[in-house]
Amino acid sequence: MEKIPEFKNVTVDLAMTFSQYNLPPIHDALVIGKRAKIGAGSVARAFQEMTPGMFKLYRIEHPKIEALLVRESDIRKIPEKELISRILACAEKIMDETDSLHVEITIKVSIRERIELE
């Protein structure tokens, strides 16, 4: 996994929006409940056909959540463990095992450097 380049004073702002899953396809992530109408494998295969290599499926050990489908480009900006744990922490509070939640993620990377002029 690529890291953010070494800069001084780097901050990362993370915002997430959750909503019921509907077509058209997801934007950033999809949280799939254990008893959702469509299973994680079917969703992952469908998205692989529509958008090859754009999303990664994570099988989750959780009482309500079967899996998480996340946009690969978001995982390159924030370490996957950090991003997944934050998504799951929010999702588990607002869903039951029959839900599939669409997640919109906004990531802003701010870099601030000071340059001394001679």
Secondary structure, DSSP 4 states (H G I P E B T S, - for coil): -PPPP--SS-EEEEEEEEEE--SSPPSSEEEEETT-SS-HHHHHHHHHHHSTTTEEEEE---SSEEEEEEEHHHHHHS-HHHHHHHHHHHHHHH--TT-EEEEEEEEEEE--------
